[in-house]
Amino acid sequence: MAAQTVFDRIVKRELPARIVYEDSHVLAFHDIQPQAPIHVLVVPKLKATSVDELADRDPEEVGWFLRGVAATARSLGLTENGYRVVLNNGRDARQSVAYLHAHVLGGRPLGWPPG
């Protein structure tokens, strides 16, 4: 089992977070270092350490995660003007926490390329 991360502790409510969306499969909360006016992280409650790990998961579980990402964006009012979803995987992509998480960014026009 992977080491406990800050996201494990947020899901367990051991650390505070500004939660914006929750259902039985995901928890979404504001990023502490926002890169856009709206920058929320969405994590699955059933931990995966990275996008790579999703290849070994039940497709329904993966679907619940993506559905949670979309529901989070909808709850934040981002669907009309659009938003970006970023999934970092591994060191070169600068995945800083070994817990699968989607960044939902919006609230302004976003530039391209992102990095």
Biopython code that builds the backbone (N, CA, C, O; Angstrom):
import numpy as np
from Bio.PDB.StructureBuilder import StructureBuilder

atoms = [
    (1, "MET", "N", (0.841, -1.190, 0.000)),
    (1, "MET", "CA", (0.000, 0.000, 0.000)),
    (1, "MET", "C", (0.881, 1.247, 0.000)),
    (1, "MET", "O", (1.891, 1.303, 0.702)),
    (2, "ALA", "N", (0.502, 2.218, -0.772)),
    (2, "ALA", "CA", (1.258, 3.470, -0.867)),
    (2, "ALA", "C", (1.193, 4.232, 0.458)),
    (2, "ALA", "O", (0.257, 4.073, 1.242)),
    (3, "ALA", "N", (2.192, 5.045, 0.679)),
    (3, "ALA", "CA", (2.254, 5.861, 1.884)),
    (3, "ALA", "C", (1.071, 6.823, 1.942)),
    (3, "ALA", "O", (0.521, 7.228, 0.917)),
    (4, "GLN", "N", (0.698, 7.176, 3.166)),
    (4, "GLN", "CA", (-0.406, 8.117, 3.349)),
    (4, "GLN", "C", (0.023, 9.504, 2.861)),
    (4, "GLN", "O", (1.145, 9.943, 3.114)),
    (5, "THR", "N", (-0.875, 10.175, 2.167)),
    (5, "THR", "CA", (-0.618, 11.510, 1.630)),
    (5, "THR", "C", (-1.541, 12.530, 2.282)),
    (5, "THR", "O", (-2.441, 12.183, 3.047)),
    (6, "VAL", "N", (-1.298, 13.780, 1.963)),
    (6, "VAL", "CA", (-2.170, 14.848, 2.447)),
    (6, "VAL", "C", (-3.602, 14.619, 1.951)),
    (6, "VAL", "O", (-4.553, 14.933, 2.666)),
    (7, "PHE", "N", (-3.771, 14.077, 0.740)),
    (7, "PHE", "CA", (-5.122, 13.834, 0.217)),
    (7, "PHE", "C", (-5.823, 12.716, 0.981)),
    (7, "PHE", "O", (-7.033, 12.785, 1.199)),
    (8, "ASP", "N", (-5.081, 11.683, 1.394)),
    (8, "ASP", "CA", (-5.672, 10.652, 2.254)),
    (8, "ASP", "C", (-6.240, 11.297, 3.512)),
    (8, "ASP", "O", (-7.349, 10.985, 3.944)),
    (9, "ARG", "N", (-5.464, 12.195, 4.084)),
    (9, "ARG", "CA", (-5.875, 12.829, 5.334)),
    (9, "ARG", "C", (-7.059, 13.779, 5.134)),
    (9, "ARG", "O", (-7.885, 13.932, 6.033)),
    (10, "ILE", "N", (-7.144, 14.413, 3.968)),
    (10, "ILE", "CA", (-8.304, 15.264, 3.675)),
    (10, "ILE", "C", (-9.549, 14.403, 3.498)),
    (10, "ILE", "O", (-10.607, 14.731, 4.035)),
    (11, "VAL", "N", (-9.439, 13.307, 2.753)),
    (11, "VAL", "CA", (-10.589, 12.409, 2.552)),
    (11, "VAL", "C", (-11.088, 11.874, 3.892)),
    (11, "VAL", "O", (-12.295, 11.748, 4.098)),
    (12, "LYS", "N", (-10.163, 11.559, 4.805)),
    (12, "LYS", "CA", (-10.528, 11.042, 6.132)),
    (12, "LYS", "C", (-10.968, 12.147, 7.091)),
    (12, "LYS", "O", (-11.341, 11.869, 8.231)),
    (13, "ARG", "N", (-10.926, 13.391, 6.635)),
    (13, "ARG", "CA", (-11.281, 14.567, 7.437)),
    (13, "ARG", "C", (-10.315, 14.786, 8.601)),
    (13, "ARG", "O", (-10.690, 15.344, 9.632)),
    (14, "GLU", "N", (-9.081, 14.346, 8.428)),
    (14, "GLU", "CA", (-8.040, 14.594, 9.427)),
    (14, "GLU", "C", (-7.389, 15.956, 9.221)),
    (14, "GLU", "O", (-6.795, 16.513, 10.144)),
    (15, "LEU", "N", (-7.502, 16.489, 8.013)),
    (15, "LEU", "CA", (-7.010, 17.829, 7.687)),
    (15, "LEU", "C", (-8.161, 18.637, 7.096)),
    (15, "LEU", "O", (-9.018, 18.082, 6.409)),
    (16, "PRO", "N", (-8.186, 19.944, 7.357)),
    (16, "PRO", "CA", (-9.260, 20.767, 6.785)),
    (16, "PRO", "C", (-9.039, 21.021, 5.301)),
    (16, "PRO", "O", (-7.910, 21.018, 4.812)),
    (17, "ALA", "N", (-10.133, 21.239, 4.606)),
    (17, "ALA", "CA", (-10.106, 21.612, 3.191)),
    (17, "ALA", "C", (-11.381, 22.380, 2.895)),
    (17, "ALA", "O", (-12.406, 22.194, 3.551)),
    (18, "ARG", "N", (-11.298, 23.247, 1.894)),
    (18, "ARG", "CA", (-12.489, 23.987, 1.448)),
    (18, "ARG", "C", (-13.201, 23.121, 0.412)),
    (18, "ARG", "O", (-12.937, 23.222, -0.786)),
    (19, "ILE", "N", (-14.087, 22.287, 0.881)),
    (19, "ILE", "CA", (-14.778, 21.313, 0.031)),
    (19, "ILE", "C", (-15.859, 22.018, -0.777)),
    (19, "ILE", "O", (-16.626, 22.824, -0.249)),
    (20, "VAL", "N", (-15.904, 21.696, -2.081)),
    (20, "VAL", "CA", (-16.895, 22.309, -2.959)),
    (20, "VAL", "C", (-17.868, 21.286, -3.530)),
    (20, "VAL", "O", (-18.954, 21.650, -3.982)),
    (21, "TYR", "N", (-17.491, 20.013, -3.513)),
    (21, "TYR", "CA", (-18.377, 18.971, -4.042)),
    (21, "TYR", "C", (-17.991, 17.647, -3.393)),
    (21, "TYR", "O", (-16.818, 17.374, -3.139)),
    (22, "GLU", "N", (-19.008, 16.836, -3.136)),
    (22, "GLU", "CA", (-18.755, 15.495, -2.630)),
    (22, "GLU", "C", (-19.921, 14.602, -3.005)),
    (22, "GLU", "O", (-21.082, 15.006, -2.951)),
    (23, "ASP", "N", (-19.584, 13.372, -3.388)),
    (23, "ASP", "CA", (-20.589, 12.330, -3.529)),
    (23, "ASP", "C", (-19.981, 11.056, -2.952)),
    (23, "ASP", "O", (-18.944, 11.125, -2.292)),
    (24, "SER", "N", (-20.576, 9.929, -3.175)),
    (24, "SER", "CA", (-20.072, 8.697, -2.564)),
    (24, "SER", "C", (-18.768, 8.210, -3.184)),
    (24, "SER", "O", (-18.133, 7.306, -2.640)),
    (25, "HIS", "N", (-18.351, 8.794, -4.320)),
    (25, "HIS", "CA", (-17.152, 8.341, -5.022)),
    (25, "HIS", "C", (-15.994, 9.327, -5.030)),
    (25, "HIS", "O", (-14.839, 8.909, -5.117)),
    (26, "VAL", "N", (-16.273, 10.627, -4.942)),
    (26, "VAL", "CA", (-15.220, 11.635, -5.044)),
    (26, "VAL", "C", (-15.387, 12.724, -3.992)),
    (26, "VAL", "O", (-16.457, 12.918, -3.414)),
    (27, "LEU", "N", (-14.279, 13.425, -3.771)),
    (27, "LEU", "CA", (-14.260, 14.615, -2.931)),
    (27, "LEU", "C", (-13.524, 15.694, -3.721)),
    (27, "LEU", "O", (-12.462, 15.436, -4.288)),
    (28, "ALA", "N", (-14.087, 16.897, -3.758)),
    (28, "ALA", "CA", (-13.479, 18.008, -4.491)),
    (28, "ALA", "C", (-13.286, 19.183, -3.539)),
    (28, "ALA", "O", (-14.172, 19.532, -2.759)),
    (29, "PHE", "N", (-12.097, 19.784, -3.629)),
    (29, "PHE", "CA", (-11.760, 20.874, -2.721)),
    (29, "PHE", "C", (-10.816, 21.853, -3.414)),
    (29, "PHE", "O", (-10.125, 21.496, -4.369)),
    (30, "HIS", "N", (-10.795, 23.083, -2.923)),
    (30, "HIS", "CA", (-9.953, 24.125, -3.501)),
    (30, "HIS", "C", (-8.478, 23.788, -3.339)),
    (30, "HIS", "O", (-8.054, 23.298, -2.292)),
    (31, "ASP", "N", (-7.699, 24.056, -4.388)),
    (31, "ASP", "CA", (-6.242, 23.910, -4.344)),
    (31, "ASP", "C", (-5.677, 25.034, -3.477)),
    (31, "ASP", "O", (-6.162, 26.164, -3.536)),
    (32, "ILE", "N", (-4.658, 24.732, -2.673)),
    (32, "ILE", "CA", (-4.080, 25.762, -1.808)),
    (32, "ILE", "C", (-3.123, 26.678, -2.557)),
    (32, "ILE", "O", (-2.714, 27.709, -2.023)),
    (33, "GLN", "N", (-2.755, 26.316, -3.799)),
    (33, "GLN", "CA", (-1.919, 27.171, -4.643)),
    (33, "GLN", "C", (-2.606, 27.330, -6.000)),
    (33, "GLN", "O", (-2.135, 26.788, -7.000)),
    (34, "PRO", "N", (-3.724, 28.076, -6.040)),
    (34, "PRO", "CA", (-4.507, 28.159, -7.275)),
    (34, "PRO", "C", (-3.745, 28.777, -8.437)),
    (34, "PRO", "O", (-2.977, 29.724, -8.271)),
    (35, "GLN", "N", (-3.979, 28.214, -9.615)),
    (35, "GLN", "CA", (-3.359, 28.690, -10.848)),
    (35, "GLN", "C", (-4.376, 29.378, -11.767)),
    (35, "GLN", "O", (-4.043, 29.769, -12.885)),
    (36, "ALA", "N", (-5.599, 29.519, -11.294)),
    (36, "ALA", "CA", (-6.680, 30.190, -12.024)),
    (36, "ALA", "C", (-7.674, 30.680, -10.966)),
    (36, "ALA", "O", (-7.610, 30.237, -9.819)),
    (37, "PRO", "N", (-8.586, 31.579, -11.327)),
    (37, "PRO", "CA", (-9.567, 32.044, -10.346)),
    (37, "PRO", "C", (-10.322, 30.897, -9.671)),
    (37, "PRO", "O", (-10.635, 30.967, -8.482)),
    (38, "ILE", "N", (-10.608, 29.854, -10.431)),
    (38, "ILE", "CA", (-11.183, 28.632, -9.852)),
    (38, "ILE", "C", (-10.198, 27.512, -10.120)),
    (38, "ILE", "O", (-9.876, 27.217, -11.271)),
    (39, "HIS", "N", (-9.722, 26.891, -9.053)),
    (39, "HIS", "CA", (-8.779, 25.774, -9.164)),
    (39, "HIS", "C", (-9.125, 24.791, -8.056)),
    (39, "HIS", "O", (-8.824, 25.009, -6.882)),
    (40, "VAL", "N", (-9.763, 23.708, -8.463)),
    (40, "VAL", "CA", (-10.261, 22.699, -7.530)),
    (40, "VAL", "C", (-9.622, 21.371, -7.868)),
    (40, "VAL", "O", (-9.385, 21.067, -9.037)),
    (41, "LEU", "N", (-9.342, 20.580, -6.847)),
    (41, "LEU", "CA", (-8.824, 19.226, -7.017)),
    (41, "LEU", "C", (-9.947, 18.233, -6.749)),
    (41, "LEU", "O", (-10.710, 18.384, -5.794)),
    (42, "VAL", "N", (-10.038, 17.226, -7.595)),
    (42, "VAL", "CA", (-11.030, 16.172, -7.428)),
    (42, "VAL", "C", (-10.270, 14.872, -7.207)),
    (42, "VAL", "O", (-9.437, 14.487, -8.027)),
    (43, "VAL", "N", (-10.560, 14.189, -6.090)),
    (43, "VAL", "CA", (-9.882, 12.932, -5.769)),
    (43, "VAL", "C", (-10.921, 11.828, -5.615)),
    (43, "VAL", "O", (-12.018, 12.066, -5.109)),
    (44, "PRO", "N", (-10.571, 10.614, -6.054)),
    (44, "PRO", "CA", (-11.479, 9.490, -5.795)),
    (44, "PRO", "C", (-11.368, 9.077, -4.332)),
    (44, "PRO", "O", (-10.281, 9.111, -3.756)),
    (45, "LYS", "N", (-12.468, 8.694, -3.742)),
    (45, "LYS", "CA", (-12.422, 8.236, -2.355)),
    (45, "LYS", "C", (-11.743, 6.875, -2.241)),
    (45, "LYS", "O", (-11.135, 6.572, -1.215)),
    (46, "LEU", "N", (-11.839, 6.062, -3.273)),
    (46, "LEU", "CA", (-11.098, 4.808, -3.318)),
    (46, "LEU", "C", (-9.760, 5.135, -3.971)),
    (46, "LEU", "O", (-9.686, 5.322, -5.185)),
    (47, "LYS", "N", (-8.719, 5.202, -3.174)),
    (47, "LYS", "CA", (-7.429, 5.730, -3.608)),
    (47, "LYS", "C", (-6.820, 4.974, -4.779)),
    (47, "LYS", "O", (-6.824, 3.744, -4.827)),
    (48, "ALA", "N", (-6.304, 5.742, -5.709)),
    (48, "ALA", "CA", (-5.395, 5.281, -6.759)),
    (48, "ALA", "C", (-4.225, 6.248, -6.684)),
    (48, "ALA", "O", (-4.424, 7.429, -6.396)),
    (49, "THR", "N", (-3.012, 5.775, -6.936)),
    (49, "THR", "CA", (-1.868, 6.667, -6.800)),
    (49, "THR", "C", (-1.601, 7.502, -8.046)),
    (49, "THR", "O", (-0.960, 8.550, -7.963)),
    (50, "SER", "N", (-2.090, 7.044, -9.209)),
    (50, "SER", "CA", (-1.807, 7.763, -10.452)),
    (50, "SER", "C", (-2.801, 7.358, -11.531)),
    (50, "SER", "O", (-3.590, 6.428, -11.360)),
    (51, "VAL", "N", (-2.744, 8.073, -12.640)),
    (51, "VAL", "CA", (-3.560, 7.723, -13.799)),
    (51, "VAL", "C", (-3.210, 6.315, -14.276)),
    (51, "VAL", "O", (-4.091, 5.549, -14.665)),
    (52, "ASP", "N", (-1.920, 5.979, -14.245)),
    (52, "ASP", "CA", (-1.485, 4.637, -14.670)),
    (52, "ASP", "C", (-2.241, 3.532, -13.952)),
    (52, "ASP", "O", (-2.583, 2.515, -14.555)),
    (53, "GLU", "N", (-2.498, 3.726, -12.684)),
    (53, "GLU", "CA", (-3.176, 2.700, -11.886)),
    (53, "GLU", "C", (-4.607, 2.450, -12.352)),
    (53, "GLU", "O", (-5.170, 1.390, -12.077)),
    (54, "LEU", "N", (-5.201, 3.416, -13.055)),
    (54, "LEU", "CA", (-6.581, 3.254, -13.518)),
    (54, "LEU", "C", (-6.721, 2.113, -14.524)),
    (54, "LEU", "O", (-7.806, 1.551, -14.675)),
    (55, "ALA", "N", (-5.635, 1.768, -15.211)),
    (55, "ALA", "CA", (-5.684, 0.667, -16.185)),
    (55, "ALA", "C", (-6.038, -0.658, -15.524)),
    (55, "ALA", "O", (-6.540, -1.569, -16.182)),
    (56, "ASP", "N", (-5.778, -0.763, -14.232)),
    (56, "ASP", "CA", (-6.057, -1.995, -13.496)),
    (56, "ASP", "C", (-7.352, -1.933, -12.692)),
    (56, "ASP", "O", (-7.672, -2.874, -11.966)),
    (57, "ARG", "N", (-8.081, -0.864, -12.809)),
    (57, "ARG", "CA", (-9.303, -0.672, -12.025)),
    (57, "ARG", "C", (-10.536, -1.046, -12.828)),
    (57, "ARG", "O", (-10.503, -1.119, -14.056)),
    (58, "ASP", "N", (-11.597, -1.275, -12.127)),
    (58, "ASP", "CA", (-12.893, -1.552, -12.739)),
    (58, "ASP", "C", (-13.309, -0.324, -13.560)),
    (58, "ASP", "O", (-13.261, 0.795, -13.049)),
    (59, "PRO", "N", (-13.712, -0.512, -14.810)),
    (59, "PRO", "CA", (-14.123, 0.638, -15.631)),
    (59, "PRO", "C", (-15.227, 1.477, -14.984)),
    (59, "PRO", "O", (-15.286, 2.689, -15.191)),
    (60, "GLU", "N", (-16.086, 0.847, -14.218)),
    (60, "GLU", "CA", (-17.147, 1.604, -13.549)),
    (60, "GLU", "C", (-16.551, 2.578, -12.530)),
    (60, "GLU", "O", (-17.036, 3.700, -12.384)),
    (61, "GLU", "N", (-15.526, 2.158, -11.843)),
    (61, "GLU", "CA", (-14.846, 3.021, -10.875)),
    (61, "GLU", "C", (-14.224, 4.229, -11.576)),
    (61, "GLU", "O", (-14.308, 5.353, -11.080)),
    (62, "VAL", "N", (-13.602, 3.993, -12.727)),
    (62, "VAL", "CA", (-13.011, 5.083, -13.507)),
    (62, "VAL", "C", (-14.116, 6.037, -13.963)),
    (62, "VAL", "O", (-13.949, 7.255, -13.922)),
    (63, "GLY", "N", (-15.224, 5.484, -14.388)),
    (63, "GLY", "CA", (-16.351, 6.306, -14.814)),
    (63, "GLY", "C", (-16.901, 7.174, -13.696)),
    (63, "GLY", "O", (-17.259, 8.329, -13.924)),
    (64, "TRP", "N", (-16.971, 6.628, -12.494)),
    (64, "TRP", "CA", (-17.454, 7.426, -11.355)),
    (64, "TRP", "C", (-16.522, 8.596, -11.071)),
    (64, "TRP", "O", (-16.969, 9.683, -10.706)),
    (65, "PHE", "N", (-15.213, 8.362, -11.245)),
    (65, "PHE", "CA", (-14.252, 9.450, -11.038)),
    (65, "PHE", "C", (-14.483, 10.561, -12.066)),
    (65, "PHE", "O", (-14.566, 11.734, -11.702)),
    (66, "LEU", "N", (-14.584, 10.200, -13.337)),
    (66, "LEU", "CA", (-14.796, 11.214, -14.376)),
    (66, "LEU", "C", (-16.143, 11.905, -14.220)),
    (66, "LEU", "O", (-16.265, 13.107, -14.458)),
    (67, "ARG", "N", (-17.135, 11.152, -13.827)),
    (67, "ARG", "CA", (-18.439, 11.757, -13.580)),
    (67, "ARG", "C", (-18.344, 12.781, -12.444)),
    (67, "ARG", "O", (-18.968, 13.840, -12.500)),
    (68, "GLY", "N", (-17.561, 12.457, -11.420)),
    (68, "GLY", "CA", (-17.359, 13.386, -10.310)),
    (68, "GLY", "C", (-16.645, 14.657, -10.738)),
    (68, "GLY", "O", (-16.953, 15.744, -10.248)),
    (69, "VAL", "N", (-15.685, 14.519, -11.659)),
    (69, "VAL", "CA", (-14.993, 15.696, -12.198)),
    (69, "VAL", "C", (-16.002, 16.603, -12.905)),
    (69, "VAL", "O", (-16.015, 17.812, -12.675)),
    (70, "ALA", "N", (-16.842, 16.030, -13.758)),
    (70, "ALA", "CA", (-17.842, 16.821, -14.483)),
    (70, "ALA", "C", (-18.866, 17.433, -13.534)),
    (70, "ALA", "O", (-19.256, 18.587, -13.713)),
    (71, "ALA", "N", (-19.303, 16.687, -12.540)),
    (71, "ALA", "CA", (-20.272, 17.209, -11.577)),
    (71, "ALA", "C", (-19.674, 18.354, -10.767)),
    (71, "ALA", "O", (-20.370, 19.315, -10.436)),
    (72, "THR", "N", (-18.397, 18.253, -10.451)),
    (72, "THR", "CA", (-17.712, 19.336, -9.739)),
    (72, "THR", "C", (-17.715, 20.603, -10.582)),
    (72, "THR", "O", (-18.068, 21.676, -10.091)),
    (73, "ALA", "N", (-17.322, 20.485, -11.852)),
    (73, "ALA", "CA", (-17.310, 21.657, -12.745)),
    (73, "ALA", "C", (-18.704, 22.261, -12.858)),
    (73, "ALA", "O", (-18.859, 23.482, -12.831)),
    (74, "ARG", "N", (-19.697, 21.427, -12.982)),
    (74, "ARG", "CA", (-21.080, 21.917, -13.064)),
    (74, "ARG", "C", (-21.458, 22.657, -11.782)),
    (74, "ARG", "O", (-22.070, 23.724, -11.837)),
    (75, "SER", "N", (-21.095, 22.093, -10.627)),
    (75, "SER", "CA", (-21.450, 22.723, -9.347)),
    (75, "SER", "C", (-20.765, 24.074, -9.165)),
    (75, "SER", "O", (-21.254, 24.926, -8.423)),
    (76, "LEU", "N", (-19.640, 24.267, -9.836)),
    (76, "LEU", "CA", (-18.898, 25.527, -9.761)),
    (76, "LEU", "C", (-19.346, 26.535, -10.815)),
    (76, "LEU", "O", (-18.826, 27.649, -10.864)),
    (77, "GLY", "N", (-20.297, 26.158, -11.652)),
    (77, "GLY", "CA", (-20.804, 27.060, -12.686)),
    (77, "GLY", "C", (-19.858, 27.251, -13.856)),
    (77, "GLY", "O", (-19.880, 28.298, -14.504)),
    (78, "LEU", "N", (-19.027, 26.255, -14.138)),
    (78, "LEU", "CA", (-18.018, 26.390, -15.194)),
    (78, "LEU", "C", (-18.461, 25.884, -16.556)),
    (78, "LEU", "O", (-17.736, 26.071, -17.533)),
    (79, "THR", "N", (-19.603, 25.260, -16.660)),
    (79, "THR", "CA", (-19.953, 24.599, -17.922)),
    (79, "THR", "C", (-20.279, 25.566, -19.050)),
    (79, "THR", "O", (-20.044, 25.239, -20.213)),
    (80, "GLU", "N", (-20.807, 26.734, -18.750)),
    (80, "GLU", "CA", (-21.188, 27.657, -19.825)),
    (80, "GLU", "C", (-19.969, 28.197, -20.576)),
    (80, "GLU", "O", (-19.956, 28.190, -21.807)),
    (81, "ASN", "N", (-18.957, 28.659, -19.862)),
    (81, "ASN", "CA", (-17.791, 29.256, -20.515)),
    (81, "ASN", "C", (-16.639, 28.283, -20.710)),
    (81, "ASN", "O", (-15.709, 28.574, -21.462)),
    (82, "GLY", "N", (-16.682, 27.152, -20.058)),
    (82, "GLY", "CA", (-15.652, 26.140, -20.224)),
    (82, "GLY", "C", (-14.662, 26.077, -19.082)),
    (82, "GLY", "O", (-14.580, 26.975, -18.244)),
    (83, "TYR", "N", (-13.921, 24.999, -19.076)),
    (83, "TYR", "CA", (-12.939, 24.764, -18.027)),
    (83, "TYR", "C", (-11.924, 23.754, -18.541)),
    (83, "TYR", "O", (-12.144, 23.095, -19.557)),
    (84, "ARG", "N", (-10.824, 23.642, -17.835)),
    (84, "ARG", "CA", (-9.783, 22.681, -18.192)),
    (84, "ARG", "C", (-9.682, 21.637, -17.092)),
    (84, "ARG", "O", (-9.814, 21.947, -15.907)),
    (85, "VAL", "N", (-9.447, 20.395, -17.501)),
    (85, "VAL", "CA", (-9.185, 19.302, -16.565)),
    (85, "VAL", "C", (-7.770, 18.810, -16.846)),
    (85, "VAL", "O", (-7.441, 18.459, -17.979)),
    (86, "VAL", "N", (-6.935, 18.787, -15.809)),
    (86, "VAL", "CA", (-5.541, 18.368, -15.938)),
    (86, "VAL", "C", (-5.305, 17.172, -15.025)),
    (86, "VAL", "O", (-5.662, 17.187, -13.847)),
    (87, "LEU", "N", (-4.693, 16.132, -15.598)),
    (87, "LEU", "CA", (-4.282, 14.959, -14.832)),
    (87, "LEU", "C", (-2.774, 14.808, -15.019)),
    (87, "LEU", "O", (-2.320, 14.458, -16.109)),
    (88, "ASN", "N", (-2.007, 15.063, -13.986)),
    (88, "ASN", "CA", (-0.562, 14.907, -14.043)),
    (88, "ASN", "C", (-0.213, 13.483, -13.630)),
    (88, "ASN", "O", (-0.802, 12.942, -12.693)),
    (89, "ASN", "N", (0.747, 12.873, -14.330)),
    (89, "ASN", "CA", (1.128, 11.500, -14.029)),
    (89, "ASN", "C", (2.650, 11.382, -14.004)),
    (89, "ASN", "O", (3.301, 11.417, -15.048)),
    (90, "GLY", "N", (3.200, 11.245, -12.826)),
    (90, "GLY", "CA", (4.629, 11.026, -12.689)),
    (90, "GLY", "C", (5.456, 12.283, -12.515)),
    (90, "GLY", "O", (4.958, 13.406, -12.604)),
    (91, "ARG", "N", (6.740, 12.057, -12.264)),
    (91, "ARG", "CA", (7.675, 13.134, -11.944)),
    (91, "ARG", "C", (7.783, 14.187, -13.046)),
    (91, "ARG", "O", (7.709, 15.382, -12.761)),
    (92, "ASP", "N", (7.956, 13.763, -14.296)),
    (92, "ASP", "CA", (8.131, 14.737, -15.382)),
    (92, "ASP", "C", (6.887, 15.589, -15.609)),
    (92, "ASP", "O", (6.980, 16.705, -16.120)),
    (93, "ALA", "N", (5.738, 15.072, -15.233)),
    (93, "ALA", "CA", (4.502, 15.845, -15.341)),
    (93, "ALA", "C", (4.245, 16.672, -14.082)),
    (93, "ALA", "O", (3.248, 17.388, -13.986)),
    (94, "ARG", "N", (5.150, 16.561, -13.135)),
    (94, "ARG", "CA", (5.081, 17.294, -11.862)),
    (94, "ARG", "C", (3.909, 16.874, -10.990)),
    (94, "ARG", "O", (3.274, 17.705, -10.340)),
    (95, "GLN", "N", (3.631, 15.583, -10.984)),
    (95, "GLN", "CA", (2.654, 15.064, -10.033)),
    (95, "GLN", "C", (3.310, 15.132, -8.661)),
    (95, "GLN", "O", (4.269, 14.409, -8.388)),
    (96, "SER", "N", (2.794, 15.995, -7.803)),
    (96, "SER", "CA", (3.451, 16.251, -6.522)),
    (96, "SER", "C", (2.896, 15.416, -5.376)),
    (96, "SER", "O", (3.532, 15.318, -4.327)),
    (97, "VAL", "N", (1.730, 14.816, -5.552)),
    (97, "VAL", "CA", (1.126, 13.982, -4.520)),
    (97, "VAL", "C", (0.803, 12.630, -5.145)),
    (97, "VAL", "O", (0.161, 12.565, -6.194)),
    (98, "ALA", "N", (1.243, 11.561, -4.509)),
    (98, "ALA", "CA", (1.010, 10.199, -5.026)),
    (98, "ALA", "C", (-0.404, 9.740, -4.698)),
    (98, "ALA", "O", (-0.613, 8.760, -3.984)),
    (99, "TYR", "N", (-1.356, 10.469, -5.235)),
    (99, "TYR", "CA", (-2.781, 10.176, -5.088)),
    (99, "TYR", "C", (-3.428, 10.766, -6.330)),
    (99, "TYR", "O", (-3.313, 11.966, -6.581)),
    (100, "LEU", "N", (-4.098, 9.943, -7.097)),
    (100, "LEU", "CA", (-4.754, 10.419, -8.311)),
    (100, "LEU", "C", (-5.621, 11.633, -8.003)),
    (100, "LEU", "O", (-6.419, 11.617, -7.066)),
    (101, "HIS", "N", (-5.458, 12.671, -8.792)),
    (101, "HIS", "CA", (-6.298, 13.853, -8.626)),
    (101, "HIS", "C", (-6.400, 14.599, -9.953)),
    (101, "HIS", "O", (-5.447, 14.661, -10.730)),
    (102, "ALA", "N", (-7.563, 15.153, -10.186)),
    (102, "ALA", "CA", (-7.813, 15.979, -11.370)),
    (102, "ALA", "C", (-7.863, 17.432, -10.924)),
    (102, "ALA", "O", (-8.505, 17.771, -9.930)),
    (103, "HIS", "N", (-7.178, 18.281, -11.672)),
    (103, "HIS", "CA", (-7.253, 19.724, -11.458)),
    (103, "HIS", "C", (-8.376, 20.242, -12.358)),
    (103, "HIS", "O", (-8.359, 20.004, -13.566)),
    (104, "VAL", "N", (-9.332, 20.935, -11.792)),
    (104, "VAL", "CA", (-10.386, 21.599, -12.564)),
    (104, "VAL", "C", (-10.095, 23.090, -12.467)),
    (104, "VAL", "O", (-10.139, 23.680, -11.388)),
    (105, "LEU", "N", (-9.793, 23.694, -13.634)),
    (105, "LEU", "CA", (-9.408, 25.099, -13.672)),
    (105, "LEU", "C", (-10.378, 25.890, -14.542)),
    (105, "LEU", "O", (-10.803, 25.420, -15.597)),
    (106, "GLY", "N", (-10.718, 27.076, -14.099)),
    (106, "GLY", "CA", (-11.608, 27.918, -14.889)),
    (106, "GLY", "C", (-11.755, 29.291, -14.272)),
    (106, "GLY", "O", (-11.001, 29.682, -13.381)),
    (107, "GLY", "N", (-12.742, 30.011, -14.767)),
    (107, "GLY", "CA", (-13.002, 31.355, -14.262)),
    (107, "GLY", "C", (-12.342, 32.447, -15.075)),
    (107, "GLY", "O", (-12.504, 33.627, -14.766)),
    (108, "ARG", "N", (-11.597, 32.077, -16.115)),
    (108, "ARG", "CA", (-10.975, 33.024, -17.040)),
    (108, "ARG", "C", (-10.560, 32.234, -18.275)),
    (108, "ARG", "O", (-10.488, 31.006, -18.223)),
    (109, "PRO", "N", (-10.280, 32.932, -19.409)),
    (109, "PRO", "CA", (-9.726, 32.223, -20.561)),
    (109, "PRO", "C", (-8.355, 31.649, -20.188)),
    (109, "PRO", "O", (-7.533, 32.330, -19.575)),
    (110, "LEU", "N", (-8.123, 30.405, -20.561)),
    (110, "LEU", "CA", (-6.885, 29.709, -20.221)),
    (110, "LEU", "C", (-5.983, 29.636, -21.453)),
    (110, "LEU", "O", (-6.446, 29.342, -22.556)),
    (111, "GLY", "N", (-4.704, 29.903, -21.255)),
    (111, "GLY", "CA", (-3.756, 29.885, -22.376)),
    (111, "GLY", "C", (-3.395, 28.472, -22.823)),
    (111, "GLY", "O", (-3.663, 27.486, -22.137)),
    (112, "TRP", "N", (-2.774, 28.415, -24.003)),
    (112, "TRP", "CA", (-2.279, 27.143, -24.537)),
    (112, "TRP", "C", (-0.992, 27.410, -25.297)),
    (112, "TRP", "O", (-0.959, 28.408, -26.018)),
    (113, "PRO", "N", (0.029, 26.652, -25.215)),
    (113, "PRO", "CA", (0.107, 25.405, -24.470)),
    (113, "PRO", "C", (0.263, 25.666, -22.975)),
    (113, "PRO", "O", (0.745, 26.722, -22.565)),
    (114, "PRO", "N", (-0.153, 24.687, -22.165)),
    (114, "PRO", "CA", (-0.158, 24.904, -20.706)),
    (114, "PRO", "C", (1.217, 24.839, -20.062)),
    (114, "PRO", "O", (1.404, 25.435, -19.001)),
    (115, "GLY", "N", (2.191, 24.147, -20.647)),
    (115, "GLY", "CA", (3.450, 24.002, -19.936)),
    (115, "GLY", "C", (4.581, 24.130, -20.855)),
    (115, "GLY", "O", (5.734, 24.035, -20.433)),
]
sb = StructureBuilder()
sb.init_structure("model")
sb.init_model(0)
sb.init_chain("A")
sb.init_seg("    ")
for serial, (resi, resn, name, xyz) in enumerate(atoms, 1):
    if name == "N":
        sb.init_residue(resn, " ", resi, " ")
    sb.init_atom(name, np.array(xyz, "f"), 0.0, 1.0, " ", f" {name:<3s}", serial, name[0])
structure = sb.get_structure()
